[in-house]
Amino acid sequence: MNDDDAMRLALDLARLGEGDVNPNPLVGAVIIKDGRIVGRGWHRRFGGPHAEVFALNEAGDAARGATLYVTLEPCCHHGKTPPCTERVIDAGVARVVVAARDPNPIVDGKGIACLRGAAIDVEEGILSDEAFRRNEIFFTFARTGRPFVLVKIAASLDGRIATRHGDSKWISGPASRLEAHRLRRRFASVLVGVSTVVADDPQLSVRHVVGRDPVPIVLDPTGRVPEDARLLALNLEPIVVTSTMEPDKERRLSERGVRVWRIPLSAGRLDLAHLLRRLAETSIDSVLVEGGGETAASFLEAGLVDKVEIFIAPILIGGRESTPSLGGVGVAQVADAWHVEDVSIARLGDDLRITGYVRKN
């Protein structure tokens, strides 16, 4: 097994922690000696042992003289767990292959330096692009100080997300809806506009897959959210973001465990950059924006979208009064359009799933 193959296995293991480790990174580790896998592990939950620890425990004495492949630089500081570098050194590992450095300034090269200082051969940068994509939430949060933002849209072939009567169930097929629940599982929070709550009363849970529900967030500038909305009943301290909610309603919601955040307006809209900063302060590292078209457009127009996932169903809705997948003002010139890069397309049942990263202008 060569270095690339071993690191791909470590990256596959890292994925097993999705939805359970936020705001920590996804990390996988593999230990190989004499061409044989003797240990493997992944970071399983926030605050729990790191991937290297699981791999070293499985390897036991076989770790001495072996090669450790790890998707992120081993930590070298005392946090919720002891430094992984100490465990690697004590185990007698001869070589460490690292996919990417940890952007956290507490680490950022110090773990690698520590290992090299102990006469361990360290090689870095193996499958670094793949490692970054696997940890796009963690890297964005660590480097920018704001949550990673993904806009998810389910639309018809003609770009509609609801009929002229507001009906949207169901545009996408069963396979796409299941994948949407898997997507929610990866994110710390899921956000919709209040119009979506009024029209659809969504739960925003991961009830169709095994995992942790994301924190529901509602953008509600004037305090229209129904007090009996299903997402407010979830035991997750949901967040309602407003600027002018009536004080008695705010009190009633707060008494039920709903967090009502008042944030300022910017150009007549809720200040989304302010919201993201506040979410980051509560260790929410990622936001899945699900609806509707005006809400998605507001994040794009604010320059705050990192990635898009668009599920296209093979149906045509038509009509001037049906709801487009993106609202807002839109661009004046095609040259000003938001560009989506690194696009990938996959088939989900009869639907198409289009994924890409929004280029910052």
Secondary structure, DSSP 8 states (H G I E B T S, - for coil): --HHHHHHHHHHHHHTTTTTSTTS---EEEEEETTEEEEEEE--STTS--HHHHHHHHHGGGGTT-EEEESS----S-SSS--HHHHHHHHT--EEEESS---STTTTTHHHHHHHHTT-EEEE-TTHHHHHHHTHHHHHHHHHSS-EEEEEEEEETTSEEE-TT---TTSS-HHHHHHHHHHHHH-SEEEEEHHHHHHH------TTSSS---EEEEE-TT----TT-GGGGSSS--EEEESS--HHHHHHHHHTT-EEEE--EETTEE-HHHHHHHHHHTT--EEEEEE-HHHHHHHHHTT---EEEEEEES-----TTSEES--SS--SSGGGS--EEEEEEEEETTEEEEEEEE---
